[in-house]
Amino acid sequence: MLVRTQILLDEEQKLNLEKIAALEGISMSELIRQTLKGKIKADFVKNKEKILDRQYRAFRTWIKGAVPGPGDSEYDKYAYDL
């Protein structure tokens, strides 16, 4: 479903969009939709990599602080029912 949206363009942007749309044989609206779709997809991929990098760094930090499991101290025997 398409939703009507209004944007403000300067004259040069509008003329360039009209020329490109005419050359491609599509409406200016379709050209803008296609361009936005490509930009959104590229930004998503770029941001996804940044998010994953932050997650991996967080995991590495957490792993550094990990402690070993139950040992054979009196506390461990009590806490872990050994």
N, C-alpha and C positions, 0 to 999 in steps of 0.2 A: 504494500500500500504506500503510495506516495503522499507526502504531506507538503502543503504549500508553505514555502518559507521565503522570506524577503531578505535580500542582502544588498548592501550598498557597494557599488564599484565606481572607480574613477572612470573617466571617459576612455582613457587608453586601454584599460583592462577590458571594458565592454567591447570596444572595437576589435581588440585582439581575439577575444572569445568568439565574437560573431564571425570573424574571418576563419578561424580554425574550425569552428562548427560547420561553416559552409563548405570548407575544403573536405571535411570528413563526411559530409552528408548527414549530419545529425543535428538535433536541436541544441541550442546553447545550454538548456537545462540538462540534457543528457551528457554533454561534454563536462559540465561542472560535476555531475554525479559520478562519472567515471574517474575524473581527476581526484575527487575527494575520496573515492573508494580506494584508489591506489595509495594516496597519502596516508589514509587511516591504517591501511594494512601495513605499510612500511613502518609507521610509527609504532604500531602494535608489536611488530617483530623486534624492533629496536628496544622498546621498553620491556618486552618479555625477557630479552637477554639481560638487561640491567636488573630486573627483578630476580631472575635466577641466580645471577652473580651475587646479589646481596644475600639471598637465601643460603647459597653455598658458603659464603663467608661466615654467616651466623652459625651454620652447622659446624664449621671447622672450629669456631670459637667455643661452642658448647662442648664439642668433643674433647678439646684441650682440658677442660675442667672436669671431665668425667672421672669418677672414682671407681675402683674395683668393686666387685660384688662382695657377698658375704665372705668373711674370713673365718678364723677360728678363735676370735676373742669371745669373752663372756657376753658382751653386748650383742655381737652378731648371732650367737646361739639363741639369745633371748628374742631379738628382733626378727629373726628369720626362721624360728622353730627348727633349728638344726639339731 
